[in-house]
Amino acid sequence: MISIDITKKLLTSCRRAAAPAAAALLLSVCTAATQEAAKPAADPTSSQDEIKQFCTNIADPARDQRYLLQKQELTKLQADVDARIATMDKRKAEYEDWLKRRDDFLKNADSGLVDIYKNMKPDAAAASLNDVKVTVVAAIIMKLSPKQSSLILAEMDAQKAAVITNILASASDPNTSKSKDPT
């Protein structure tokens, strides 16, 4: 509703402009005010009932939609976990394979065989190891002391010594689990 002060100000300004225009304006303002007063006020209890009814009607579909979204998120998370488990299983298999190959490699050099080469002179050991399989030679040299190993490798053929050195280096490198046999 328009306040009385505003109406007085309108009348004052309208008197100056024109009396008939002021009367028409006043009449329209009063009509509008009466129409606003004639409108019945909305019943707050029926509005609350409508809100409750609406909420009740959409509760089940909203819950179903929420469950569907949660299920989709769980499916995505499960797929991510499964992918990570597969990666871990693959890495575990590679590590176990590498460890098995390394253990087999070290078993090639039986401790009795190592003792034989440990007591030999480096030039004689190098000469006899020239005809032995490269992986077996590398396993034997790996079990000898660094001083003895270096003396025997110095006496060996340079090319075969280089192959043996590569085998020794790759045997201690965990990243070579799937490397090919260098022989």
Secondary structure, 3 states (H helix, E strand, C coil): CCCHHHHHHHHHHHHHHCHHHHHHHHHHHHHHHHHHHHCCCCCHHHHHHHHHHHHHHHHHHHHHHHHHHHHHHHHHHHHHHHHHHHHHHHHHHHHHHHHHHHHHHHHHCCHHHHHHHHHCCHHHHHHHHCCCCHHHHHHHHHHCCHHHHHHHHHHCCHHHHHHHHHHHHHHCCHHHCCCCCCC
